[in-house]
Amino acid sequence: MVSDLYGQLAEADLSQLQVNRAEATHASLFVAGWRPAIGWICAAALAYQFVFMPIALWLTAWQGIDFATPPSLDSHIWELMFGMLGMGALRSLEKLKGIAGR
């Protein structure tokens, strides 16, 4: 039973690799570039919220500079990131079960 699960997971991984390879080599930027674009946007937003903004606020407070607090992002960026990861996983599951068109 466990070996069947590992076999299904390995097949799903191989299927996803084939999809990724096909998307990456596609001539259209809208097909080949959507994952990296959204990934970089999420990474930039997370870096801004949890790295750059706290350091900037600390540095300005440490230097005694009166600095207006920049706008902050809320937890919705996490929802977007996890939603994207979940949709990718569901698409892989559909392909594994043969539900989705190729």
Secondary structure as the mmCIF struct_conf table of DSSP 4:
data_model
#
loop_
_struct_conf.conf_type_id
_struct_conf.id
_struct_conf.beg_label_comp_id
_struct_conf.beg_label_asym_id
_struct_conf.beg_label_seq_id
_struct_conf.end_label_comp_id
_struct_conf.end_label_asym_id
_struct_conf.end_label_seq_id
HELX_RH_AL_P HELX_RH_AL_P1 VAL A 2 ALA A 24
TURN_TY1_P TURN_TY1_P1 THR A 25 THR A 25
BEND BEND1 ALA A 27 ALA A 27
HELX_RH_AL_P HELX_RH_AL_P2 LEU A 29 ALA A 32
BEND BEND2 GLY A 33 GLY A 33
HELX_RH_AL_P HELX_RH_AL_P3 TRP A 34 ALA A 47
HELX_RH_PI_P HELX_RH_PI_P1 TYR A 48 PHE A 52
HELX_RH_AL_P HELX_RH_AL_P4 MET A 53 GLN A 63
TURN_TY1_P TURN_TY1_P2 GLY A 64 GLY A 64
HELX_LH_PP_P HELX_LH_PP_P1 ALA A 68 PRO A 71
TURN_TY1_P TURN_TY1_P3 SER A 75 SER A 75
HELX_RH_AL_P HELX_RH_AL_P5 HIS A 76 LYS A 97
TURN_TY1_P TURN_TY1_P4 GLY A 98 GLY A 98
BEND BEND3 ALA A 100 ALA A 100
#
